[in-house]
Amino acid sequence: MKHTLVALMQDRPAVLHRVVSLFRRRGYNIDSLAVGQSETVGVSRMSLVVDAENVEQVVKQLYRLVEVLKVTDVTSERTVERETALVKVSAQSSTRRDVVATANACGAKILDVASSSIVIEINGDPDEVERFIEAVRPFGLKEMMRTGRIAMTRGAPHSSRETRPTQSARAGGISPVSLAPST
């Protein structure tokens, strides 16, 4: 089963490498991985989709890394999920109008038009992105790059699926209290 995890980790060199190596060593497949700065200076937020039967074991393994501060399985939570894809589609003169019409119907944005191709950007729910890709595939998909799923829980923080930081995570210099939003 696929699970969406959101992890907060210290923004230090080689942390992403250590996380990916952890998954590789244990044979878990990462379907999607996106990392960027969070609202807290020195802390990165990672959104990751992993195909694993025992997600609790994945979470435990993540906490073995000192730099990991908090991990939340948001799979069954109410979330906002987004993905971006850049798609280069074959667009001969006979199909160009259809490609543009499909992009417009799906809320996509034309970024570049060349003599034999069009580069299109689509942002949205991962299912919307997938539907768009399937809609333009018959025109001839030349290249594609997807960012991977990013996710955030809706509304007020909900802690039922959240795993608390371990003592080793607290020793990393950023306390769970410093991650709380200021009022």
Secondary structure, 3 states (H helix, E strand, C coil): CEEEEEEEEECCCCHHHHHHHHHHHHCCEEEEEEEEECCCCCEEEEEEEEECCCHHHHHHHHHCCCCEEEEEECCCCCEEEEEEEEEEEECCCCCHHHHHHHHHHCCCEEEEECCCEEEEEEEECHHHHHHHHHHHHHHHEEEEEECCCEEEECCCCCCCCEECCCHHHHCCCCCHHHHCCCC
